[in-house]
Amino acid sequence: MMTLANKITLTRAAMSIVMFLFILMPYGWARILATVIFIVAASTDWVDGKIARETNTITPFGAIVDPFVDKILVCAALFAFVGIRELDVPIWAVFFILLRELMISTLRVIAALEGKVMAAERWGKFKTVIQMVAVGTIFFVLDIYHLSHILTGQAKTVCMVMFWTLHQIPYAITAIAAVITWISAISYLKNNWELLQKSWSLPVCKK
């Protein structure tokens, strides 16, 4: 029977897809709803880990799929943001974030083939936090933009001023997230270099 923690993890994956579709809708209400979905989904990342530890139900599936689902949540949001002209999210930074995530996911698969579970490192956890904060911040700027078109009067003016004050933040924070993401990649590669070398080398035949 699937553990509760793993069920929550898979629910977060489903929420990532729904969030992505809502961001793609060019409506303020849809993107504000996507923000709520992101906040709930990001919160479950802490919840499923806590449940798994406290109930002693940590599984190989959870150890591998949980960080993978985090990548889906972040990358889904960033790719959707790239298509929104008002945000100016740099596609090069999103590409390098995706490249790193695919590379480290491949390393996890290699470790699994060797019968090992590659645990999340401190830099990896910090990277995830920074990415989540970046996505949350971009959502905030996007919601301010849409509220400036939904509200009226003084509230509308305040939102318009806030947006034009913050409109450069999405570019900067995505770039910062990309840099930190690659610092964590270097840490993973350094700590698992022997495993990587073993994976691409032929076994030494003893005579």
DOVEX-849514 format. One record per residue: residue number from 1; y, x, z of N, C-alpha, C in turn. Coordinates in steps of 0.2 Angstrom, whole numbers. Atoms other than C-alpha are relative to their C-alpha. Layout:
// residues N
REC   seq     n_y     n_x     n_z    ca_y    ca_x    ca_z     c_y     c_x     c_z
REC   NUM       Y       X       Z       Y       X       Z       Y       X       Z
...
END
This chain:
// residues 207
REC   seq     n_y     n_x     n_z    ca_y    ca_x    ca_z     c_y     c_x     c_z
REC     1      -6       4       0       0       0       0       6       4       0
REC     2      -6      -4       1      17       7      -5       4      -1       7
REC     3      -4       0      -6      28      12      10       6      -4      -1
REC     4      -7       3       0      44       3      15       5       5      -3
REC     5      -5      -5       3      54      19      11      -1       1      -7
REC     6       0       0       7      47      20      -6       2      -6      -4
REC     7      -2       6       3      50       2     -10       8       0       0
REC     8      -8       0       0      69       5      -5       2       5      -5
REC     9      -2      -5       5      69      20     -16       0      -3      -7
REC    10       0       3       6      63      10     -31       5      -5      -1
REC    11      -5       5       0      75      -4     -27       7       4      -2
REC    12      -6      -3       2      89       9     -28       0       2      -8
REC    13       0      -1       7      83      14     -45       2      -6      -5
REC    14      -2       6       3      84      -4     -51       7      -1       0
REC    15      -7       2      -1     101      -6     -44       5       5      -4
REC    16      -4      -5       5     107      10     -54       0      -3      -7
REC    17       0       3       7     102       1     -70       5      -6       0
REC    18      -5       6       0     112     -15     -65       7       3       1
REC    19      -7      -3      -1     127      -4     -59       2       2      -7
REC    20      -2      -3       6     127       5     -76       2      -6      -5
REC    21      -2       6       5     127     -12     -86       6      -3       2
REC    22      -6       3      -2     141     -19     -76       6       5      -1
REC    23      -6      -5       1     152      -3     -78       1      -1      -8
REC    24      -1       0       7     149      -5     -97       4      -7      -2
REC    25      -4       6       1     157     -23     -96       7       2       1
REC    26      -7      -1       0     175     -22    -100       4      -5       4
REC    27      -3       5      -4     180     -34     -86       1       3       7
REC    28      -1      -3      -6     188     -30     -70      -5      -2       6
REC    29       4       2      -5     177     -41     -59      -7       3      -1
REC    30       7      -3       1     161     -33     -67       0       7       3
REC    31       0      -7      -2     167     -15     -63       1       0       8
REC    32       0       0      -7     172     -20     -45      -7      -2       3
REC    33       7       2      -2     155     -28     -43      -5       6       0
REC    34       4      -6       1     147     -12     -50       2       5       6
REC    35      -2      -4      -5     157      -3     -36      -4      -1       7
REC    36       4       2      -6     149     -13     -22      -8       1      -1
REC    37       7      -2       1     132     -10     -30      -1       7       1
REC    38       0      -7      -1     135       8     -30       0       2       7
REC    39      -1      -1      -7     140       8     -12      -7      -2       4
REC    40       7       3      -3     124      -2      -7      -5       5      -2
REC    41       5      -4       2     113       9     -17       0       7       3
REC    42       0      -6      -3     120      25     -11      -2       0       8
REC    43       2       1      -7     118      19       7      -8       0       1
REC    44       8       0      -1      99      16       4      -3       7       0
REC    45       3      -7       0      97      35       1      -1       2       7
REC    46       0      -2      -7     101      38      19      -6      -4       4
REC    47       4       4      -4      91      23      25      -8       1      -2
REC    48       7      -2       2      74      27      15      -2       6       4
REC    49       2      -6      -3      74      44      22      -1       0       7
REC    50       1       1      -8      77      39      40      -6      -4       1
REC    51       6       4      -2      63      26      39      -6       4      -1
REC    52       6      -4       2      51      38      31      -1       5       6
REC    53       0      -5      -6      55      51      45      -2      -3       6
REC    54       1       3      -7      55      39      60      -7      -3       0
REC    55       6       3       0      39      30      54      -6       5      -2
REC    56       5      -5       2      30      46      49      -4      -2      -6
REC    57       3       2       7      27      39      31       3       4      -6
REC    58      -3      -4       5      34      53      21      -6       2      -5
REC    59       5      -1       5      24      54       5       2       4      -6
REC    60      -2      -5       6      23      66     -10       4      -4      -5
REC    61      -4       4       5      29      51     -21       7       0       2
REC    62      -6       1      -2      44      49     -10       4       7       0
REC    63      -3      -7       0      48      68      -9       2       2      -7
REC    64      -1      -2       7      48      69     -28       5      -5      -3
REC    65      -4       5       3      55      52     -33       7      -1       3
REC    66      -7       1      -4      69      50     -20       6       4      -3
REC    67      -6      -4       3      80      65     -27       1      -2      -7
REC    68      -1       2       8      76      59     -45       4      -6       0
REC    69      -3       6       0      82      42     -41       8       1       1
REC    70      -7      -2      -1      98      50     -34       4       2      -6
REC    71      -3      -2       6     101      58     -50       1      -5      -5
REC    72      -1       6       4      98      42     -60       7      -4       2
REC    73      -6       3      -2     112      34     -49       6       3      -2
REC    74      -6      -3       1     124      47     -51       2       1      -8
REC    75      -1      -1       7     121      51     -70       2      -7      -3
REC    76      -1       7       3     121      32     -74       8      -1       0
REC    77      -7       2      -1     138      30     -67       5       5      -4
REC    78      -5      -5       3     146      46     -74      -1      -1      -8
REC    79       1       1       7     139      42     -92       4      -6      -2
REC    80      -4       6       2     147      25     -91       7       1       1
REC    81      -7      -2       0     163      32     -85       3       4      -6
REC    82      -2      -4       6     164      44    -100       3      -5      -5
REC    83      -2       5       5     166      28    -111       6      -4       2
REC    84      -6       3      -2     181      22    -101       6       4      -1
REC    85      -6      -4       2     197      29    -109       5       1       6
REC    86      -5      -1      -5     208      26     -94      -2       5       5
REC    87       3      -4      -5     197      37     -83       1       8      -2
REC    88       0      -7       3     197      53     -94      -5       4       4
REC    89       6      -4      -3     180      59     -86      -2       5      -5
REC    90       2      -5       5     176      75     -95      -7       0      -2
REC    91       7       0       2     160      74    -105      -3       6       1
REC    92       3      -7      -1     157      93    -104      -3       0       7
REC    93       2       0      -7     156      91     -85      -6      -4       1
REC    94       6       5      -1     144      76     -86      -6       3      -3
REC    95       6      -3       3     133      86     -98      -3       5       4
REC    96       2      -5      -4     132     101     -87      -3      -2       7
REC    97       3       3      -6     128      90     -72      -7      -2      -2
REC    98       6       2       2     114      82     -82      -5       5      -2
REC    99       4      -5       1     108      98     -88      -3       4       6
REC   100       3      -3      -6     106     105     -71      -5      -4       3
REC   101       5       5      -3      97      89     -65      -6       1      -3
REC   102       6       0       4      85      90     -79      -4       7       2
REC   103       3      -7      -1      82     109     -76      -4       0       7
REC   104       3       0      -7      78     107     -57      -5      -5       1
REC   105       5       5       0      68      91     -60      -6       3      -3
REC   106       6      -4       3      57     102     -72      -3       5       5
REC   107       2      -5      -5      56     115     -58      -4      -4       5
REC   108       4       4      -5      50     101     -46      -7      -1      -3
REC   109       7       2       3      36      96     -59      -4       7       0
REC   110       4      -7       0      31     115     -60      -3       1       7
REC   111       2      -1      -7      30     116     -41      -6      -5       1
REC   112       6       5      -1      19     100     -41      -6       2      -3
REC   113       6      -2       4       7     107     -54      -3       6       4
REC   114       3      -5      -4       5     121     -42      -2      -2       7
REC   115       2       3      -6       1     109     -28       5       1       5
REC   116      -6      -1      -5      18     112     -19       5      -6      -1
REC   117      -6       4       0      32     100     -15       6       4       2
REC   118      -6      -4      -1      49     108     -17       5      -5       3
REC   119      -4       4      -4      59     101      -3       7       1      -2
REC   120      -8       0       1      78      98      -4       3       6       4
REC   121      -3      -5      -3      88     113       0       7      -2       3
REC   122      -7       2      -3     105     113      10       5      -1      -6
REC   123      -4       1       5     114     116      -6      -1      -6      -4
REC   124       2       5       4     105     103     -15       3      -7       4
REC   125      -2       6      -4     109      90      -1       8       0      -1
REC   126      -8       0       0     128      96      -1       2      -2      -7
REC   127      -2       2       7     128      94     -20      -1      -8      -1
REC   128       1       7       1     121      76     -19       6      -4       3
REC   129      -6       3      -4     135      72      -6       6       0      -4
REC   130      -5      -1       4     148      79     -17       0      -5      -7
REC   131       1       5       6     142      69     -33       1      -7       2
REC   132      -1       7      -2     141      53     -23       8      -1       2
REC   133      -7       1      -2     159      56     -16       4       0      -7
REC   134      -4       0       6     165      60     -34      -1      -7      -4
REC   135       1       6       3     157      44     -41       4      -5       4
REC   136      -3       5      -4     164      34     -27       8       0      -1
REC   137      -8      -1       1     182      41     -29       2      -3      -7
REC   138      -1       3       7     181      37     -48       0      -7       0
REC   139       0       7      -1     176      20     -44       6      -3       3
REC   140      -6       2      -3     191      18     -33       6       0      -5
REC   141      -6      -1       5     203      24     -46      -1      -6      -6
REC   142       1       5       5     195      12     -59       1      -7       3
REC   143      -2       7      -3     196      -3     -47       7      -1       1
REC   144      -7       1       0     214       1     -44       3      -2      -7
REC   145      -2       1       7     217       1     -63      -1      -8      -1
REC   146       1       7       1     209     -16     -64       3      -5       4
REC   147      -4       5      -5     217     -24     -49       8       0      -2
REC   148      -7       0       2     234     -19     -57       1      -5      -6
REC   149       0       5       5     229     -31     -71      -2      -7       2
REC   150       2       6      -3     222     -44     -60       5      -3       5
REC   151      -5       2      -5     235     -45     -46       7      -2      -3
REC   152      -7       1       3     253     -51     -48       5       2       5
REC   153      -6      -2      -5     270     -47     -40       0       7       3
REC   154       0      -7      -3     272     -33     -28      -6       4       0
REC   155       6      -3       0     254     -30     -26      -2       3      -7
REC   156       2      -3       7     252     -27     -45       4       6      -1
REC   157      -5      -6       0     267     -15     -44      -3       6       4
REC   158       2      -5      -4     259      -5     -30      -7       3      -3
REC   159       6      -3       3     242      -4     -39       1       4      -6
REC   160      -2      -4       6     250       2     -55       3       7       2
REC   161      -3      -7      -2     260      16     -46      -6       4       3
REC   162       5      -4      -2     244      21     -37      -5       2      -5
REC   163       4      -3       6     234      22     -53       3       6      -3
REC   164      -3      -6       4     246      33     -62       1       6       5
REC   165       0      -6      -5     247      44     -46      -7       3       0
REC   166       7      -2       0     228      45     -46      -4       1      -6
REC   167       3       1       6     224      44     -64      -3       7      -2
REC   168       3      -6       2     220      63     -66      -5       2       5
REC   169       6      -2      -5     208      64     -51      -7      -1      -3
REC   170       6       0       3     193      58     -61      -2       6      -3
REC   171       1      -6       4     194      73     -72      -1       6       5
REC   172       0      -5      -5     197      85     -58      -7       0       4
REC   173       6       0      -5     183      79     -46      -6       0      -4
REC   174       6      -1       4     170      78     -60      -1       7      -1
REC   175       0      -7       1     174      96     -64      -3       4       6
REC   176       2      -3      -6     172     101     -46      -7      -1       1
REC   177       7       1      -2     156      92     -44      -5       4      -5
REC   178       4      -4       5     149     101     -60      -1       7       3
REC   179       1      -7      -3     153     118     -52      -4       0       6
REC   180       4       0      -6     145     114     -36      -7      -2      -1
REC   181       7       2       3     130     106     -45      -3       7      -2
REC   182       3      -6       2     127     123     -53       0       5       5
REC   183       1      -5      -5     130     133     -38      -7      -2       4
REC   184       7       2      -3     115     123     -30      -6       1      -5
REC   185       5      -2       5     105     126     -46      -2       7       1
REC   186       1      -8      -1     107     145     -44      -4       1       6
REC   187       4      -1      -6     101     143     -26      -7      -2      -1
REC   188       7       2       1      86     133     -31      -4       5      -4
REC   189       3      -5       4      82     146     -45      -2       6       4
REC   190       1      -7      -4      84     161     -33      -6      -1       4
REC   191       5       1      -5      73     153     -20      -7      -1      -3
REC   192       7       2       3      59     148     -32      -1       4      -7
REC   193       1      -4       6      60     162     -45      -7       3      -1
REC   194       7      -2       1      42     168     -41      -4      -5      -3
REC   195       3       6       3      36     151     -45       1      -1      -7
REC   196      -2       1       7      45     150     -61      -3       6      -4
REC   197       3      -5       3      39     167     -66      -7      -1      -1
REC   198       7       2       1      21     162     -63      -1      -5      -5
REC   199       1       5       4      23     147     -73       0       2      -7
REC   200      -1      -2       7      28     156     -89      -4       6      -2
REC   201       4      -6       1      16     170     -87      -7      -1      -1
REC   202       7       1       0      -2     172     -92      -3       3       6
REC   203       4      -3      -6     -14     175     -78      -3       7      -2
REC   204       3      -6       1     -19     193     -76      -7       0       1
REC   205       8       0       0     -37     196     -81      -2       7       4
REC   206       2      -6      -4     -46     208     -69      -6       2      -4
REC   207       6      -3       4     -59     219     -78      -5       3       6
END
